[in-house]
Amino acid sequence: MSKYIKQFDYDSEYNDFVSGGVGSNFKIPLVSYTEDSNKIRYNNYESIPLTFEIHQSGKIAWTLLLSESNLNEETKTIEYSLNGGEWVSVTSSTDNVFLNAVSGDTIQFRGNNTGFSFSSSTQFYRNGFSGTTAHFTAKGNIMSLLDKNNFVNKVSFESDFAFYALFHSVAGMLDASNLVLPATILTHSCYRTMFQGCSRLKSAPSLPAMTLAPYCYYYMFNNCHQLNNAPRMVKGVESGYYDNMFESYETPQGVPYLPANKMEPYCYYYMFGNCRQLTELPELGTTTLATGCYGYMFCNCSGITSVPENYLPIENLAYLCYCGMFQGCISLVDAPNLPSKTLASNCYYRMFSGCISLFELPELPATTLANYCYRNMFDECTSLITVPKNYLPATGVKTYCYASMFNRCSSLTQAPDLPATQLTLGCYRYMFSNCTSLTTAPELPASILYRECYTYMFYGCTSLTKGPSSVGTSGTTMRNSESACTYMFSNCTSLTTAPELPAKTLIDYCYEGMFSGCSNLNYIKCLATDISASDCISNWVNGVANTGTFVKAPSMTGWTTGVNGIPTGWEVQEVNQ
């Protein structure tokens, strides 16, 4: 029984014992009582070294991986103990399988290091357990690899990239729920890709840190295809979490929870990417966002079906903050509210792209947009049917703000109003491209166009029968609007009547390919009087109906016949003055 329950006079005796002191054979589950502090500890994994419990025989490797440009072999030495035996040193190398473990073995690890890896744009090295083939459960305190004598009290790092890729592609890791990552203040990339490619990992460790750092959890669990338990915590004990959670006879299970309130650049980027079995989202303690903080966080998590309505309540956004957050979540049917009224550049870029089951849209009350803010936001959301007319209330637009927003939404039948009167670079580019069920286009009241503003906007909308009444107004200026309407309605095979085109002077490429492939189009009214600009009507009516009516300005004598002018075989009329 002393293997499972033990009494100590002082905390220092306890710390020495569970850290590998003489005669230690303390087994999990741990129950201990320290008299001087009157402290009971239960399942206190923070006080044992990193431990592998082997469930299927295989190799244990301590491997050095490095880029060709890295001239120095940055080897690292750790110690291991097999089944309570002596501690043996092992130094990493490019092909270092140091142990053939069998089912039932217990292996503990410790060392004195500042970190194990480094990465830059030109070179990298990393030391870790890549190449390990045994199947195992990981338990104990990860800090035993950094400070073998005092890891119980170690809650900070001395370097960046400390545990970067430590278990990268270790497919035999099955469970890490009792692996302790006690650091409270993180450093740059400290847990980056730590478990990436651990394809059999089902349960993640708790992540109690309240102070994050750039890239700290970057790709941490990416491609953990079997992960179905996100990091869990007992809410309300974030500070000193590991001191408090074990001081009872019942181990608190907690809830999926990431407690940090201030984000850092790319801190959660791709954190759970491709975790296909993940169904329950962790609660987020966030109050302040940062560049790319939630970027692609749950990308391709095909088990997620719903997101709580108030999951993302923050109104002060940041560059790329939610980009791709739920991209490819193919089972997601509804989305959280997005309450911000002032957006940031790329804030919602690809946020729900490829969510093919999504049919309930989030509220979008923003009236102040930013460059690229809604770009590809709902791209390929093939279950979306209707977008409310007043869904996009902003009257001012920004560069590429709505570009490809509803691209490939093949079930969409109703589009929102677009009230902007002055356009910007690429603002509506590809916005409804390949929306093959859309029958009616919204009106386009803008009188000031800009480069690429309508490029490919309705390309491939094969059910479109009613376009906007006009593209531009009688006072439309085409200044700085090269390629403004390039391939705007190309391949709209059901369109019979083109929107009126009132602009007088065209500029380079402005109508290039505009109606190409519109095989049923038989009526165009174009009032241009100057079409001398480069390729302004190149290929614009290629593939339209063989017969039809073309209405032009009476003073315009420069039209030619063919795919670069008035369609061959069409009747020509002059507009009534």
N, C-alpha and C positions, 0 to 999 in steps of 0.2 A: 504493500500500500504506500510505502514511502516514495515509490516511483511516481505516484500520482498526487499525493498530498504531502506537503512538507511545511514545517514551521521554522522561521528564522527569528533571530533576536533583533537584527538590524537590516535596513534596506541594503547596506553595502554587502552584507553576506549574501543576500538574495541575488543582487546584481552579479556578483562574482560566480555564484552557482550556476545561474541560467545562461551565463555568457561562456560557459565551457570550463569552469573551475575544476579543480582536482576532485575526482570522484563523482562528477556530475553524470547522472543517468536519468535526469528528470524527463518524463515522457509527457506527451500531449494526450488527453487534455490536462492542463496545468491548474492545480488549485494550491494556493499558498497563503500563508498568513505571516505577516511581519509584526512582531510584538511592539517594537518601539513606535511605529507609525500607525498601529492598529489598522493595517491595510490588508484586505482580502483581494486576491487576484484570481480571476477565473479565465481560462483560455487565453492567457496573456502572451500572445504571439510576439508582441513587441520585445519581449525579453529573451527570446531564443534567436540564434543566428538563422540566416536564410537556410531553409530546409527543403529538400526534395524527398517526398515519399513516393517510392517507385511502385507503379502498378503494372507495368509491362516492361519486360527486359529490353535493354538497348544500350546504346553508347552515351556517355557523358563527355561533352567536348568543351574546352575552353579555348576559343578561337580568336585569332587576330585577322581582321579583314582590313585591307588598306588599298588606297588608290595607287595607280601606277606612278602618279606624280609625287606621291609621298615617299621621300627618300629614306626617312628614318623609321625603323620598325619600333613602334611605340608599344612594346610588350608590357603586360601587367601580370603581377603575381598575386595569387590568392592561396588559401589553404582549405583543405577539405578533410572531413572526418567521416569514415564509413561505419555505420552501425555502432557509433559511440567509441570507435577506436582512436588511435593517435592521429594528430593533425599532420597532414602531408602537404608540402608546398607544390604548386603547379604554376608554370609560367605559360602564358598564351603563345601560340604560334599559328601559322597559317593552316596547319593540319594537325590539330592536337586533340586526339581522343585519348583521354587519360584514364578512363574507367569504363568497364563493361558492367553495368548495373543489372541486377536481377530483381524480379518482383519481390516485394517485401523489404528491400533495402531502404535505409534512411541515410541520407547524405546531408551533412551540414557544411556551410561555407563561411569563411571569414577572411579578413585581410586588412591591410593598412594602405589605402589609396585615396587620392583626391578625386578621381574620376577614371573613366575607362575609354572615353571616345572624344573625337573632335571631327568637325565637318566645316568646310567652307566651300566657296564656289569653285575652287580649283583642286582641292584635295580633301581626303578624309582618312581616318583610321577609326576602328572600333574594336573593342574587346568584349566578348560576350559568349553566350552559350550556344550560338548558332552551330549547327552540326550535331546537336544532341538528338538522338532518336528514341530514347526511352520515354515511356509515358509516365507522367508524374503529377502530383499535386505540390504546389509551391506554398510554403508557409514560413512564418518567422519574419524577422526584421531585416529588410534589405540593406540597412545601414551597417550590418556586420561586415559587408564587403569593404567599407571605407574606414571603419574604426573598430577593430576586433575587440578592444578592451573596454570601450565605453560607448558602444553603439546604442545602448538602452537610452542614453541621454542625448544622442545626436539627432538634431532636428533641422540641420541646415547643411548646405553644400559649400565646398571650398572652390568649386570650379563650375564652368558651364559644361553642358553635354555629359553630366555625371553618369547617367544610366542610359544614355542614348543607344538605342538598338540592342539593349542587353539580352533580350530574349527573342530577337528578330528571327522569324521563320522557325521557331522551335515548335513544331507541329504537335509534339507530344505533351505539351503543357495542358492539363485538363481543368485545373481549378486554381485560382489565385485569390479567392475571397478572403483567405486568412494570411495573405502576404501583406506585411505592414510597410507602408510607405509614409513614414511619420513626418517628413519635412513640412514645416509650416511656412517657410519662405523659399520660393523656388528660384532657380536660375535659368538662364537662356538654354532652351532645348534639353533640360535635365531629364525628362522622361520621353523625349521625342522618339517615335517609332519603337518604343520599348517592347511592346507586345505585337507589333505588326506582323501579320502572317502566322500568328499562333492559331491555326485553323480549327483546333479542337477545344480551345479555351471557352468555357461556358460561363464562368463567374469572375468578375473583375475585383481588384482590391479597392478599398476605400481611398479617397483622395481628399484628405482633410485640409490641405493648404489653403490659407486665406489670402496669401500674397503670391500672385502669379508672376510670370516673366514671359517675354516673347518666346513663342514656339514651345512652351513648356510641355504641353500635351499634344503637340503636333503629330498627327497620324498614330497616336499612341496605341489604339486598338484596331487600326485599319486592317481589313481582311481577316478579322477574327470571325469567321463565318458562323460559328456555333455559339457565339456570345449571346446569352439571353438574360444576364443579370448585369446591369450597369453598376458603377460604384455606389455602394450603399453607405449611409451614415445615419446616426441618431441626431435629428435636428435639434439645435439648441446647445450642443456641446462642441461646437466647432473648434474653439480654442482649447488646447489640451485634450483633444478628442481621445487619444489613446490612453491618457491617464484615467479618464473617467469611465470609458465604456465598459471596462472589465471589472469594476469594483462592485460586483453583485454576483449572486449565484446563477443568474440567467444572463446569457449573452444577448445584448440587444441586437436585433436584426436590422433596425433602421429602415429607411426608405431610399430609393435611388435619388441621390442628391449630390450636387456640386456646389459647395458653399461659398466659394470666392465671390466677392461682390464687385471687385474692380477688375475688368478684363485688361489683358495686354495684347499687343499685336500677334495675331495668328495663334493665340494660346490654345484654342480648342479646334483648330483647323484639321478637318478630316479625322477627328478623334475617334469616331465610331463608323467611319466609312466602310461600307460593304459588310456590316454586321447584320446579316440577313435574318437572324433569329431574334434580334432585339425587338421587343414589343412594348416595353414600358420605358417612357422617357424619364431621364433624371430631372428632378426639380432643379431650378437654377436660382442661385442667390444673387445674381447679377443686378447691379444698379448703375454701372458705368461701362459703356462699350468701348471697343478699340478696333483699330484696323484689322479686318479679317477675322475677328475673334471667334465667330461661329461659322466661318466659312466651311461649307461642305461637311459640317459636323455629323450629320446623319445621312449622308449621301448613300443611296442604294440600300438603305435599311428597309428591306421589302416587307418586314413583319409589322411595321408601324402603321396603324390604321387611323389614328386620330391624334390630334394635338389639342391640349386644353385651350379654351377660348382666350384666357389671359396669360398664356405661356410666355409671351414676349411683350411685356407692358412698357418697356422703356421708350421714351419719346425722343431723346437726344441720340441720334444715330451716328455712325462712324463709317468711314470709307470701307466698303466691302463687308460690313459687319455681318450681314445675313446671307451673303452670296452662296448660292448652292446648298443652303442649309438642309433642305429636304429633297434635293434633286434625286430623281430615280426612286423615290419611295412609292413603289407601284401599287401599294395597298391603301395609301392615304386617301381618305374620302373628304375630310374637311381640314380647314386651316385655321390658325389662330388669328385673332384680331391684330392689326398693325396700326396702332393709334397715332403714330407720328404725323404731324402736319407739315413738318419741314424735313426734307429728305437729305441724304448725303450721297456722294458719288458712288455708284455701283452698289448701293446698300441692299437692294433686293435682286441683284443680278442672278438669274437662274435659280432663284430660291425654291421654286416648285417645278422646275423643268423636268419633264418626263414622269410626272405624277399622273399616270394614266387613269387612276380611279377617282381623282379629285373632281367633285362636282359642286362643292360649296366654296365660294370665294371668300377670302378675308376682306374685311372692310379696309378701304384705302382712302382715308379722308384728307390726304396731303394736298395742300394748295400751293406749296412752294417746292418745286422739283429740283433735281440736281442732275448733272451729266450721268447718263447711263443708268439712272436709278431703277427703272423697271425693265431693263434690257433682258429679254428671254425669260422673264419671270414665270410665265405659264407655258412656255414652249413645250409642245407635244403633250399638253393636258387634254387627252382625247375624249374625256368624259364631260368636259365643260360644254354646256348647251347654251346658256343665256348669260350675258353680262348686262346688268342694269344700265339703262340709258344714262343715268347720272353717276356712274361708277367712278369716273375720272374727272373731278371737279376743277382741276387746275386750269387756269386760262393762259398761263405762260408755260412755255416748253423750254427744254434744255437739250444740249447735244446728245443725240441718240437716246433720249430719255425713254421713249416707248419702242425702241427698235426690237423687233421680233417678240414683242410681249406676248402675243397670242399665236405665234407661228406654229403651224401644224396642229392647231386645235380643230381636229377634223369633224367634231360634232357641233361646233359653235354655229348657232343660227342667228343670234342677235349680237350686234356690236354696240359699244358705248358711244355716246356723243363725244365729239372732239372739238371743244369750243375755241381753241387757240386761233388768233387772227394773225399772229406774226410767228413765223417758224424759224427753226435753227437747224444746224447741220444734222442730217440723218434722223430727225426726231421721230418720224413714223416709218422708218425704213423696215421693211419686212413685217410690219406690225401684225397683219392678218394673212400673211403668205401661207398658202396651202390650207386655208380654212375651207375645206371642200363642201361644207354644208351651209356656209354663209350665203344668204340670198340677197340681202340688202346692205349696202355700204352706208356708213354714216356721212352726213354732210361735212364738207370741208370749207369752212368760211374764210380761211386765211387769204389775205390779199398780198402778203409779203412772204415769198417763198425763199428757200435757201438750199444750198447744195445737198443733194441726196435726201431731201425732206420726205418725198413720197416714193423713193426708189423701192421697187418690188413690193409695194404696200399690200396689194391684193393679188399678187402673183399666184397662179394656180388655184384661184377660188372658182372652181368649176361649176358651182351652183349659183353664182352671182348673176342675178337678172336685173338688178337695179343698182346702178352706181350712184355716186353723189351727183347732184344736179349740175355742178360745175367744178372744175379744178382751177381755183383762182376766181377773181372778180374782174369787172370791167376796168378796174384800176390796178390790176395785178402787175407788180414789178418782178422781173426775173433776174435782177441784178444779183450777182454772187450765188446764182442758183444752178450752177452746172449739174447736170444729171439729176435735176429735181424730180422728174417723173420717169426716170429710166425703168422700163419694164413694169410699170406701175400696175397694169391690168393684163399683163402677158398670160396667155393660156386660161383666161376666163371664158371658157367655151360656151357658157349660156348667156353671156352679155350680148344684147342686140343693139343697144343705143349707148354711145359714148357720152361721158359728161361733156358739157360745153367747155371749150378751151378759149377763153377770152383774151389771153395775153397777146399783145401786138408784136413785140420783139422777142424772138427766142434767143437763147444762148447755148453754148456748147453742150451737146448731149442731152439737152433738157427733156426731149420726148423720145429719145432713143428706145426702140423696141416696145413702146408704150402699150400698143394693142396687138403685138405679135402673137399669133396662135389663137386669137379670139375668132374662132371659126364661124360664129353666127353673127358677128358684128356687121350691121348694115347701115348704120347712120353715124356720121361724125360731123360736128360743127366746130370748125377751127377758124378763128378770126385773126390769125397771125398775118402780119404784113411784111415781116422781115424774117426770113428763114435762112439767112446766109451764114449763121454760126456753124461751127464745125460739128458735123454729125448730129445736128439738133433733131432731125427726123429720120435718122438712119434706121432702116428696118422696122419702122414704127407700125406699119400695117401689113406686115408679112403674114399671110395665112388667114386674113379676114374673109368674109363672105365674097362670093364672086360678083354679086350685084349689090348695089346699095346707093345711098345718097350722101354726097359730100357737100357741105355748106361752107362757103368761104366769104371773105370780105370782098366787096366789089372792086376795090382798088388793087387787089392783090393779083398780079399777073405772073408771079415767079414760080407757081406750082408746076411740078412735072408729074408724070404718071408712073405708077409702079410702087414697089414696097417702100420707097423713100419719098413718097409724095402722096398724090391722090390715087387710091386703089384702082387698078385697071378694071374697066367694065362698069365703073360706077357713074351715076348721073351727077353732074356738078350743078349746084345752085348757088346763087348769091344771096347773102343775108339781106333782108329788108332794112333799109336805112331809116 
